[in-house]
Amino acid sequence: MNKDFLIADFNSNGLIVQNMDGTREDRFNLSSKPFNLTVIDKEHVGITYSDNNVSTDRIAIFNIITKVEEKFKKCTVTSEGIACNNDDVYVLSMDNRLEVMRKEGNIVHTISLPNIKRVSSLTIEDGKLFIGEPMFHARGSVVPSINCLDLDGKLIWEFNDEEGEISNPFSMALDGKGNVYVCDVYAHIVVVISPDGKHYRKLLSEVDGMQSPIGVIWNKQSDCLLVCNENDEIFFYDIE
């Protein structure tokens, strides 16, 4: 959304639009707790609602001009991520499925992810899906990973953190050059992974102010990284 960015205010059931200088521009009251957001176009935002009760979890298309929730779909399984690719909205479910839907609310098709044991985050860039897999899930522990797939769910590359620094890749962003920025809510770090998934380095940690980072955005207009902590602190970084 140009140089503005969106914040899902989970605790206050709100959607906030801010400038890059931190000035709050507008606030929208929502019907429930927003968990994940994706910008569909200049007027529409895709939202997943979640309050740990699958009976009330749903996916909605919100119009920021009219301030109306235009379409919604009830979830049978909690959604872990939402991202947009052209006119398609991809919704990542806890049961390792991707539902592809239009902003009108109709589901186009479903993609199964049999090789991923547990999902934690989703983003899309340049026709590729990026899915985070955390260390902990109901069937035990695995090596945390970032999976890069094509839009049909076929694996392109997989990054595994064999050194054990990453535990829960909670949010991801790409910088337009293929670099993947990942924030870890439990390890209190932000790492950057190379475009081929073969290399990574720790970019930010607790000494840089990271305290349970839950959101990361790359603003392409300003060419900078935005990181949001769980305590509502927001940081901007120029990355060289």
C-alpha positions in Angstrom: 0.0 0.0 0.0 2.5 2.6 -1.2 4.6 3.7 1.8 1.9 2.9 4.3 1.8 -0.4 6.1 -1.0 -2.4 7.9 -0.9 -3.8 11.4 -3.3 -6.4 12.7 -4.2 -5.3 16.3 -5.1 -8.7 17.7 -5.8 -7.5 21.3 -8.2 -4.7 20.3 -9.9 -6.3 17.3 -8.6 -3.6 14.9 -6.7 -2.9 11.7 -4.3 0.0 11.8 -2.8 1.9 8.8 0.4 3.8 9.6 3.0 5.9 7.8 6.6 4.9 7.6 7.4 7.7 10.2 5.1 5.9 12.7 2.2 8.3 12.5 -1.1 6.5 12.9 -3.3 7.5 10.0 -6.4 5.4 10.4 -8.0 2.6 12.4 -10.7 0.1 11.4 -12.7 -1.7 14.0 -13.1 -5.4 13.1 -15.6 -8.0 14.3 -13.0 -10.3 15.9 -9.3 -10.8 16.5 -7.2 -10.5 13.3 -4.4 -13.0 13.0 -2.9 -12.6 9.5 -3.3 -10.0 6.8 -2.6 -9.7 3.1 -3.1 -6.8 0.7 -5.2 -7.8 -2.3 -5.6 -4.5 -4.1 -5.9 -0.8 -3.2 -9.3 -1.4 -1.6 -9.3 -4.9 -0.3 -7.4 -6.7 2.5 -7.6 -10.4 3.2 -7.8 -11.2 6.9 -7.8 -14.4 9.0 -9.6 -14.2 12.3 -8.5 -16.5 15.1 -9.1 -16.6 18.9 -8.1 -20.2 19.5 -11.7 -21.3 18.8 -12.2 -23.0 15.5 -15.9 -22.4 15.7 -15.4 -18.7 15.3 -12.3 -18.8 13.0 -12.9 -17.4 9.5 -11.4 -15.8 6.5 -12.7 -12.4 5.4 -12.3 -9.9 2.6 -12.4 -6.4 4.2 -12.9 -3.2 2.1 -10.8 -0.4 3.7 -12.7 2.3 1.7 -16.2 1.3 2.7 -15.0 -0.2 6.0 -17.2 -3.2 5.3 -16.4 -6.9 5.6 -17.6 -7.9 2.1 -17.1 -11.7 2.1 -16.2 -14.3 4.6 -15.7 -18.0 4.8 -15.9 -20.1 8.0 -12.9 -22.3 8.7 -13.1 -26.0 9.6 -9.4 -25.8 10.6 -7.5 -22.9 12.1 -5.7 -20.8 9.4 -2.0 -20.2 9.9 -1.3 -17.7 7.1 -2.8 -15.8 4.2 -1.1 -14.3 1.1 -2.1 -12.9 -2.3 -0.8 -13.7 -5.8 -2.5 -11.5 -8.4 -6.2 -12.3 -8.0 -5.7 -15.4 -6.0 -5.8 -15.5 -2.2 -3.9 -18.4 -0.7 -4.9 -19.5 2.8 -2.7 -21.9 4.8 -4.5 -24.2 7.2 -3.1 -26.0 10.3 -3.9 -29.3 8.6 -1.2 -28.6 5.9 -3.5 -27.5 3.1 -3.6 -24.4 0.9 -7.0 -23.2 -0.2 -6.8 -20.9 -3.2 -9.8 -18.5 -3.4 -10.9 -15.4 -5.2 -11.6 -12.1 -3.4 -15.3 -12.8 -4.2 -15.0 -15.7 -1.7 -15.2 -18.7 -4.0 -12.5 -21.4 -3.6 -10.7 -22.2 -6.9 -8.8 -25.3 -5.8 -7.0 -26.9 -2.8 -3.3 -27.9 -2.6 -2.1 -30.6 -0.2 1.3 -30.3 1.5 2.0 -33.9 2.5 5.8 -33.4 3.1 5.3 -30.6 5.6 4.5 -31.8 9.1 3.4 -28.5 10.7 2.9 -25.0 9.3 3.5 -21.6 10.9 3.6 -18.9 8.3 3.1 -18.1 4.6 4.2 -15.5 2.1 4.2 -15.3 -1.7 6.8 -13.5 -3.9 7.5 -13.7 -7.7 5.2 -16.7 -8.2 6.7 -18.7 -5.3 5.2 -19.9 -2.0 7.3 -19.7 1.2 6.1 -21.7 4.1 7.6 -21.8 7.6 7.7 -25.1 9.5 8.3 -24.8 13.3 10.2 -27.1 15.6 7.3 -28.2 17.7 4.1 -29.9 16.7 1.7 -32.6 18.0 3.8 -35.4 16.6 7.1 -34.4 18.2 9.9 -32.1 17.1 11.5 -31.6 13.7 14.2 -29.4 12.4 12.7 -26.0 11.7 12.6 -25.2 8.1 11.6 -22.7 5.4 10.1 -24.3 2.3 10.1 -22.6 -1.1 7.5 -24.1 -3.5 5.9 -23.3 -6.8 2.2 -22.2 -6.9 1.2 -25.9 -7.3 2.9 -26.9 -4.1 6.0 -28.5 -5.6 9.1 -28.1 -3.6 11.8 -25.9 -5.1 14.2 -25.7 -2.1 14.1 -26.3 1.6 16.2 -24.5 4.2 16.8 -26.5 7.4 18.3 -24.9 10.5 20.7 -27.6 11.5 22.5 -25.2 14.0 19.4 -24.9 16.1 19.0 -21.1 16.2 15.5 -21.0 14.7 12.6 -22.6 16.5 9.4 -20.9 15.2 9.6 -19.0 11.9 6.5 -16.9 12.7 6.6 -14.4 9.8 8.5 -13.9 6.6 9.2 -11.2 4.0 11.1 -10.9 0.8 13.1 -7.9 -0.5 12.5 -8.3 -4.2 16.0 -9.8 -4.7 15.0 -13.2 -3.4 16.4 -12.8 0.1 14.0 -14.2 2.7 13.7 -12.4 6.1 12.3 -14.6 8.9 11.4 -13.5 12.4 11.4 -16.1 15.2 9.0 -15.3 18.1 10.6 -17.7 20.5 14.3 -17.2 19.6 14.0 -13.4 19.5 15.8 -13.1 16.3 15.5 -12.1 12.6 17.5 -14.1 10.1 18.0 -13.6 6.3 18.1 -16.6 4.0 19.8 -16.5 0.6 17.6 -16.8 -2.6 18.7 -20.4 -3.2 18.0 -21.4 0.4 21.6 -22.6 1.0 22.9 -19.9 3.3 21.7 -17.7 6.1 22.9 -15.2 8.7 21.4 -13.8 11.9 20.5 -10.2 11.2 18.9 -9.0 14.4 18.7 -10.3 18.0 17.8 -9.2 21.5 20.6 -6.7 21.6 18.9 -5.0 18.7 15.6 -4.8 20.5 14.1 -8.1 19.3 11.6 -9.3 22.0 9.3 -11.9 20.5 9.2 -10.5 17.0 5.9 -11.5 15.4 5.8 -9.6 12.1 8.3 -8.6 9.4 7.6 -6.6 6.3 9.9 -5.4 3.5 8.7 -2.0 2.2 9.8 -1.9 -1.5 9.1 1.8 -1.9 11.3 2.8 1.0 13.7 -0.2 0.6 13.7 -0.9 4.3 12.8 -3.7 6.8 10.0 -3.3 9.3 9.8 -5.6 12.4 7.1 -5.7 15.0 7.5 -7.1 18.4 4.7 -8.8 20.4 4.7 -5.9 22.8 3.7 -3.5 19.9 7.2 -2.0 19.4 7.9 -1.4 15.7 11.5 -1.0 14.3 12.7 0.2 10.9 16.0 -1.0 9.5 18.0 0.1 6.4 19.6 -3.2 5.2 22.8 -2.9 3.2 
